Amino acid sequence: MKKTIIIFALTALSLGGITACNHGGQSTTKHQKKGKYICTMHPNVSADKPGVCPKCGMELVERDTTDDK
């Protein structure tokens, strides 16, 4: 019975340590979403803020991108 309690406690501590290691130390600025605006007809046209496409005059649509750098 005593061995079972010790094994259970060690397992719980190990799992707690593993999950703490996975979430600790990550910077919140590392994976920020940046809004990038693109033209649906011309995907090579993009901007950092809303506007219109210089080629066709359509409104730029926001696309969320993740900055993994």
Biopython code that builds the backbone (N, CA, C, O; Angstrom):
import numpy as np
from Bio.PDB.StructureBuilder import StructureBuilder

atoms = [
    (1, "MET", "N", (0.822, -1.196, 0.000)),
    (1, "MET", "CA", (0.000, 0.000, 0.000)),
    (1, "MET", "C", (0.865, 1.259, 0.000)),
    (1, "MET", "O", (0.579, 2.231, -0.699)),
    (2, "LYS", "N", (1.931, 1.216, 0.801)),
    (2, "LYS", "CA", (2.811, 2.365, 0.897)),
    (2, "LYS", "C", (3.531, 2.597, -0.432)),
    (2, "LYS", "O", (3.728, 3.739, -0.847)),
    (3, "LYS", "N", (3.927, 1.489, -1.106)),
    (3, "LYS", "CA", (4.596, 1.617, -2.400)),
    (3, "LYS", "C", (3.662, 2.231, -3.438)),
    (3, "LYS", "O", (4.097, 3.028, -4.269)),
    (4, "THR", "N", (2.398, 1.872, -3.397)),
    (4, "THR", "CA", (1.420, 2.395, -4.351)),
    (4, "THR", "C", (1.266, 3.903, -4.196)),
    (4, "THR", "O", (1.181, 4.628, -5.187)),
    (5, "ILE", "N", (1.230, 4.370, -2.970)),
    (5, "ILE", "CA", (1.097, 5.806, -2.713)),
    (5, "ILE", "C", (2.341, 6.543, -3.195)),
    (5, "ILE", "O", (2.235, 7.612, -3.797)),
    (6, "ILE", "N", (3.506, 5.986, -2.938)),
    (6, "ILE", "CA", (4.754, 6.616, -3.374)),
    (6, "ILE", "C", (4.828, 6.662, -4.900)),
    (6, "ILE", "O", (5.212, 7.683, -5.471)),
    (7, "ILE", "N", (4.467, 5.578, -5.553)),
    (7, "ILE", "CA", (4.488, 5.541, -7.021)),
    (7, "ILE", "C", (3.494, 6.557, -7.585)),
    (7, "ILE", "O", (3.811, 7.262, -8.544)),
    (8, "PHE", "N", (2.315, 6.637, -7.011)),
    (8, "PHE", "CA", (1.312, 7.600, -7.464)),
    (8, "PHE", "C", (1.823, 9.031, -7.289)),
    (8, "PHE", "O", (1.654, 9.859, -8.184)),
    (9, "ALA", "N", (2.441, 9.329, -6.155)),
    (9, "ALA", "CA", (2.946, 10.674, -5.892)),
    (9, "ALA", "C", (4.064, 11.040, -6.865)),
    (9, "ALA", "O", (4.096, 12.157, -7.383)),
    (10, "LEU", "N", (4.982, 10.102, -7.116)),
    (10, "LEU", "CA", (6.073, 10.374, -8.055)),
    (10, "LEU", "C", (5.553, 10.577, -9.481)),
    (10, "LEU", "O", (6.053, 11.431, -10.213)),
    (11, "THR", "N", (4.566, 9.801, -9.862)),
    (11, "THR", "CA", (3.971, 9.961, -11.194)),
    (11, "THR", "C", (3.303, 11.328, -11.323)),
    (11, "THR", "O", (3.455, 12.005, -12.339)),
    (12, "ALA", "N", (2.570, 11.725, -10.299)),
    (12, "ALA", "CA", (1.893, 13.024, -10.330)),
    (12, "ALA", "C", (2.909, 14.163, -10.397)),
    (12, "ALA", "O", (2.711, 15.124, -11.140)),
    (13, "LEU", "N", (3.982, 14.065, -9.634)),
    (13, "LEU", "CA", (5.019, 15.096, -9.668)),
    (13, "LEU", "C", (5.713, 15.146, -11.027)),
    (13, "LEU", "O", (6.016, 16.227, -11.534)),
    (14, "SER", "N", (5.962, 13.990, -11.609)),
    (14, "SER", "CA", (6.609, 13.944, -12.921)),
    (14, "SER", "C", (5.735, 14.591, -13.990)),
    (14, "SER", "O", (6.216, 15.392, -14.791)),
    (15, "LEU", "N", (4.459, 14.242, -13.998)),
    (15, "LEU", "CA", (3.546, 14.837, -14.977)),
    (15, "LEU", "C", (3.405, 16.342, -14.766)),
    (15, "LEU", "O", (3.327, 17.102, -15.731)),
    (16, "GLY", "N", (3.374, 16.764, -13.528)),
    (16, "GLY", "CA", (3.303, 18.196, -13.235)),
    (16, "GLY", "C", (4.544, 18.932, -13.712)),
    (16, "GLY", "O", (4.451, 20.046, -14.227)),
    (17, "GLY", "N", (5.699, 18.315, -13.543)),
    (17, "GLY", "CA", (6.942, 18.923, -14.008)),
    (17, "GLY", "C", (7.016, 19.011, -15.519)),
    (17, "GLY", "O", (7.507, 19.998, -16.067)),
    (18, "ILE", "N", (6.528, 17.977, -16.195)),
    (18, "ILE", "CA", (6.549, 17.977, -17.661)),
    (18, "ILE", "C", (5.642, 19.074, -18.206)),
    (18, "ILE", "O", (6.035, 19.798, -19.121)),
    (19, "THR", "N", (4.445, 19.207, -17.663)),
    (19, "THR", "CA", (3.537, 20.237, -18.167)),
    (19, "THR", "C", (4.034, 21.632, -17.826)),
    (19, "THR", "O", (3.811, 22.567, -18.595)),
    (20, "ALA", "N", (4.701, 21.792, -16.693)),
    (20, "ALA", "CA", (5.253, 23.093, -16.339)),
    (20, "ALA", "C", (6.390, 23.467, -17.278)),
    (20, "ALA", "O", (6.541, 24.640, -17.621)),
    (21, "CYS", "N", (7.179, 22.511, -17.693)),
    (21, "CYS", "CA", (8.282, 22.779, -18.617)),
    (21, "CYS", "C", (7.774, 23.169, -19.996)),
    (21, "CYS", "O", (8.401, 23.981, -20.676)),
    (22, "ASN", "N", (6.665, 22.613, -20.414)),
    (22, "ASN", "CA", (6.133, 22.930, -21.735)),
    (22, "ASN", "C", (5.557, 24.333, -21.804)),
    (22, "ASN", "O", (5.557, 24.933, -22.878)),
    (23, "HIS", "N", (5.068, 24.878, -20.698)),
    (23, "HIS", "CA", (4.424, 26.182, -20.734)),
    (23, "HIS", "C", (5.298, 27.289, -20.158)),
    (23, "HIS", "O", (5.033, 28.462, -20.423)),
    (24, "GLY", "N", (6.285, 26.980, -19.414)),
    (24, "GLY", "CA", (7.111, 27.991, -18.791)),
    (24, "GLY", "C", (8.159, 28.546, -19.740)),
    (24, "GLY", "O", (8.697, 27.821, -20.576)),
    (25, "GLY", "N", (8.442, 29.825, -19.607)),
    (25, "GLY", "CA", (9.512, 30.441, -20.373)),
    (25, "GLY", "C", (9.150, 30.855, -21.783)),
    (25, "GLY", "O", (10.000, 31.406, -22.482)),
    (26, "GLN", "N", (7.937, 30.618, -22.233)),
    (26, "GLN", "CA", (7.574, 31.047, -23.577)),
    (26, "GLN", "C", (7.227, 32.523, -23.542)),
    (26, "GLN", "O", (6.468, 32.985, -22.689)),
    (27, "SER", "N", (7.785, 33.234, -24.466)),
    (27, "SER", "CA", (7.501, 34.650, -24.572)),
    (27, "SER", "C", (6.169, 34.853, -25.283)),
    (27, "SER", "O", (5.883, 34.189, -26.280)),
    (28, "THR", "N", (5.372, 35.757, -24.778)),
    (28, "THR", "CA", (4.085, 36.014, -25.426)),
    (28, "THR", "C", (4.263, 36.774, -26.731)),
    (28, "THR", "O", (3.375, 36.754, -27.583)),
    (29, "THR", "N", (5.395, 37.442, -26.899)),
    (29, "THR", "CA", (5.623, 38.190, -28.132)),
    (29, "THR", "C", (6.143, 37.299, -29.249)),
    (29, "THR", "O", (6.190, 37.727, -30.402)),
    (30, "LYS", "N", (6.532, 36.081, -28.935)),
    (30, "LYS", "CA", (7.097, 35.196, -29.949)),
    (30, "LYS", "C", (6.062, 34.770, -30.980)),
    (30, "LYS", "O", (6.377, 34.670, -32.166)),
    (31, "HIS", "N", (4.838, 34.520, -30.549)),
    (31, "HIS", "CA", (3.804, 34.019, -31.451)),
    (31, "HIS", "C", (2.634, 34.994, -31.542)),
    (31, "HIS", "O", (1.477, 34.591, -31.429)),
    (32, "GLN", "N", (2.931, 36.257, -31.742)),
    (32, "GLN", "CA", (1.854, 37.223, -31.871)),
    (32, "GLN", "C", (1.259, 37.150, -33.268)),
    (32, "GLN", "O", (1.959, 36.921, -34.254)),
    (33, "LYS", "N", (-0.038, 37.350, -33.323)),
    (33, "LYS", "CA", (-0.690, 37.407, -34.626)),
    (33, "LYS", "C", (-0.530, 38.811, -35.184)),
    (33, "LYS", "O", (-0.763, 39.803, -34.492)),
    (34, "LYS", "N", (-0.139, 38.876, -36.419)),
    (34, "LYS", "CA", (-0.018, 40.153, -37.097)),
    (34, "LYS", "C", (-1.056, 40.195, -38.203)),
    (34, "LYS", "O", (-1.163, 39.268, -39.006)),
    (35, "GLY", "N", (-1.810, 41.266, -38.238)),
    (35, "GLY", "CA", (-2.790, 41.415, -39.302)),
    (35, "GLY", "C", (-2.101, 41.887, -40.569)),
    (35, "GLY", "O", (-1.397, 42.897, -40.560)),
    (36, "LYS", "N", (-2.300, 41.169, -41.642)),
    (36, "LYS", "CA", (-1.735, 41.547, -42.923)),
    (36, "LYS", "C", (-2.893, 41.637, -43.897)),
    (36, "LYS", "O", (-3.709, 40.718, -43.969)),
    (37, "TYR", "N", (-2.981, 42.704, -44.632)),
    (37, "TYR", "CA", (-4.080, 42.928, -45.560)),
    (37, "TYR", "C", (-3.624, 42.589, -46.974)),
    (37, "TYR", "O", (-2.580, 43.054, -47.432)),
    (38, "ILE", "N", (-4.427, 41.768, -47.659)),
    (38, "ILE", "CA", (-4.088, 41.364, -49.019)),
    (38, "ILE", "C", (-5.292, 41.566, -49.933)),
    (38, "ILE", "O", (-6.431, 41.664, -49.476)),
    (39, "CYS", "N", (-5.014, 41.626, -51.236)),
    (39, "CYS", "CA", (-6.066, 41.698, -52.241)),
    (39, "CYS", "C", (-6.469, 40.272, -52.604)),
    (39, "CYS", "O", (-5.610, 39.417, -52.821)),
    (40, "THR", "N", (-7.767, 40.017, -52.669)),
    (40, "THR", "CA", (-8.222, 38.664, -52.997)),
    (40, "THR", "C", (-7.952, 38.309, -54.452)),
    (40, "THR", "O", (-7.820, 37.130, -54.783)),
    (41, "MET", "N", (-7.870, 39.296, -55.318)),
    (41, "MET", "CA", (-7.587, 39.043, -56.734)),
    (41, "MET", "C", (-6.089, 39.029, -57.031)),
    (41, "MET", "O", (-5.646, 38.368, -57.970)),
    (42, "HIS", "N", (-5.312, 39.756, -56.234)),
    (42, "HIS", "CA", (-3.865, 39.853, -56.435)),
    (42, "HIS", "C", (-3.166, 39.549, -55.107)),
    (42, "HIS", "O", (-2.839, 40.479, -54.370)),
    (43, "PRO", "N", (-2.927, 38.267, -54.779)),
    (43, "PRO", "CA", (-2.342, 37.894, -53.481)),
    (43, "PRO", "C", (-0.939, 38.451, -53.247)),
    (43, "PRO", "O", (-0.473, 38.495, -52.108)),
    (44, "ASN", "N", (-0.265, 38.875, -54.313)),
    (44, "ASN", "CA", (1.070, 39.441, -54.132)),
    (44, "ASN", "C", (1.005, 40.885, -53.635)),
    (44, "ASN", "O", (2.023, 41.432, -53.211)),
    (45, "VAL", "N", (-0.180, 41.516, -53.679)),
    (45, "VAL", "CA", (-0.363, 42.868, -53.150)),
    (45, "VAL", "C", (-0.744, 42.741, -51.685)),
    (45, "VAL", "O", (-1.753, 42.119, -51.355)),
    (46, "SER", "N", (0.065, 43.332, -50.799)),
    (46, "SER", "CA", (-0.217, 43.258, -49.368)),
    (46, "SER", "C", (0.148, 44.575, -48.702)),
    (46, "SER", "O", (0.936, 45.360, -49.228)),
    (47, "ALA", "N", (-0.442, 44.801, -47.530)),
    (47, "ALA", "CA", (-0.176, 46.008, -46.756)),
    (47, "ALA", "C", (-0.331, 45.685, -45.277)),
    (47, "ALA", "O", (-0.948, 44.686, -44.908)),
    (48, "ASP", "N", (0.241, 46.549, -44.430)),
    (48, "ASP", "CA", (0.142, 46.378, -42.982)),
    (48, "ASP", "C", (-1.131, 46.991, -42.409)),
    (48, "ASP", "O", (-1.488, 46.723, -41.262)),
    (49, "LYS", "N", (-1.814, 47.812, -43.200)),
    (49, "LYS", "CA", (-3.038, 48.453, -42.728)),
    (49, "LYS", "C", (-4.096, 48.405, -43.824)),
    (49, "LYS", "O", (-3.763, 48.163, -44.985)),
    (50, "PRO", "N", (-5.363, 48.632, -43.481)),
    (50, "PRO", "CA", (-6.428, 48.561, -44.483)),
    (50, "PRO", "C", (-6.214, 49.572, -45.605)),
    (50, "PRO", "O", (-5.594, 50.619, -45.419)),
    (51, "GLY", "N", (-6.740, 49.229, -46.762)),
    (51, "GLY", "CA", (-6.622, 50.112, -47.913)),
    (51, "GLY", "C", (-7.248, 49.474, -49.132)),
    (51, "GLY", "O", (-8.083, 48.576, -49.021)),
    (52, "VAL", "N", (-6.833, 49.949, -50.311)),
    (52, "VAL", "CA", (-7.341, 49.395, -51.563)),
    (52, "VAL", "C", (-6.172, 48.908, -52.405)),
    (52, "VAL", "O", (-5.049, 49.399, -52.283)),
    (53, "CYS", "N", (-6.455, 47.940, -53.253)),
    (53, "CYS", "CA", (-5.447, 47.382, -54.147)),
    (53, "CYS", "C", (-5.115, 48.413, -55.227)),
    (53, "CYS", "O", (-6.026, 48.953, -55.854)),
    (54, "PRO", "N", (-3.833, 48.697, -55.457)),
    (54, "PRO", "CA", (-3.473, 49.661, -56.493)),
    (54, "PRO", "C", (-3.720, 49.141, -57.911)),
    (54, "PRO", "O", (-3.794, 49.931, -58.852)),
    (55, "LYS", "N", (-3.848, 47.829, -58.073)),
    (55, "LYS", "CA", (-4.057, 47.249, -59.403)),
    (55, "LYS", "C", (-5.526, 47.261, -59.816)),
    (55, "LYS", "O", (-5.849, 47.604, -60.953)),
    (56, "CYS", "N", (-6.434, 46.880, -58.879)),
    (56, "CYS", "CA", (-7.843, 46.744, -59.264)),
    (56, "CYS", "C", (-8.791, 47.627, -58.451)),
    (56, "CYS", "O", (-9.964, 47.753, -58.804)),
    (57, "GLY", "N", (-8.307, 48.236, -57.373)),
    (57, "GLY", "CA", (-9.149, 49.119, -56.576)),
    (57, "GLY", "C", (-10.027, 48.407, -55.558)),
    (57, "GLY", "O", (-10.818, 49.053, -54.870)),
    (58, "MET", "N", (-9.901, 47.074, -55.448)),
    (58, "MET", "CA", (-10.694, 46.334, -54.459)),
    (58, "MET", "C", (-10.149, 46.583, -53.056)),
    (58, "MET", "O", (-8.968, 46.876, -52.872)),
    (59, "GLU", "N", (-11.036, 46.460, -52.072)),
    (59, "GLU", "CA", (-10.634, 46.643, -50.683)),
    (59, "GLU", "C", (-9.760, 45.472, -50.241)),
    (59, "GLU", "O", (-10.048, 44.320, -50.565)),
    (60, "LEU", "N", (-8.689, 45.772, -49.499)),
    (60, "LEU", "CA", (-7.805, 44.721, -48.993)),
    (60, "LEU", "C", (-8.482, 44.007, -47.829)),
    (60, "LEU", "O", (-9.156, 44.635, -47.013)),
    (61, "VAL", "N", (-8.297, 42.690, -47.758)),
    (61, "VAL", "CA", (-8.918, 41.837, -46.745)),
    (61, "VAL", "C", (-7.850, 41.415, -45.745)),
    (61, "VAL", "O", (-6.723, 41.102, -46.127)),
    (62, "GLU", "N", (-8.210, 41.408, -44.450)),
    (62, "GLU", "CA", (-7.243, 41.052, -43.409)),
    (62, "GLU", "C", (-7.025, 39.546, -43.358)),
    (62, "GLU", "O", (-7.977, 38.765, -43.365)),
    (63, "ARG", "N", (-5.775, 39.157, -43.307)),
    (63, "ARG", "CA", (-5.378, 37.761, -43.119)),
    (63, "ARG", "C", (-4.485, 37.708, -41.892)),
    (63, "ARG", "O", (-3.523, 38.469, -41.787)),
    (64, "ASP", "N", (-4.801, 36.812, -40.963)),
    (64, "ASP", "CA", (-3.973, 36.648, -39.769)),
    (64, "ASP", "C", (-2.802, 35.753, -40.090)),
    (64, "ASP", "O", (-2.966, 34.665, -40.642)),
    (65, "THR", "N", (-1.617, 36.219, -39.740)),
    (65, "THR", "CA", (-0.408, 35.412, -39.887)),
    (65, "THR", "C", (0.255, 35.332, -38.532)),
    (65, "THR", "O", (0.125, 36.246, -37.717)),
    (66, "THR", "N", (0.953, 34.263, -38.290)),
    (66, "THR", "CA", (1.660, 34.076, -37.033)),
    (66, "THR", "C", (3.132, 34.319, -37.258)),
    (66, "THR", "O", (3.726, 33.793, -38.199)),
    (67, "ASP", "N", (3.714, 35.116, -36.389)),
    (67, "ASP", "CA", (5.132, 35.436, -36.488)),
    (67, "ASP", "C", (5.915, 34.400, -35.697)),
    (67, "ASP", "O", (5.903, 34.437, -34.467)),
    (68, "ASP", "N", (6.603, 33.467, -36.375)),
    (68, "ASP", "CA", (7.337, 32.390, -35.709)),
    (68, "ASP", "C", (8.823, 32.664, -35.609)),
    (68, "ASP", "O", (9.594, 31.741, -35.343)),
    (69, "LYS", "N", (9.240, 33.859, -35.808)),
    (69, "LYS", "CA", (10.676, 34.165, -35.812)),
    (69, "LYS", "C", (11.210, 34.327, -34.429)),
    (69, "LYS", "O", (12.400, 34.588, -34.253)),
]
sb = StructureBuilder()
sb.init_structure("model")
sb.init_model(0)
sb.init_chain("A")
sb.init_seg("    ")
for serial, (resi, resn, name, xyz) in enumerate(atoms, 1):
    if name == "N":
        sb.init_residue(resn, " ", resi, " ")
    sb.init_atom(name, np.array(xyz, "f"), 0.0, 1.0, " ", f" {name:<3s}", serial, name[0])
structure = sb.get_structure()
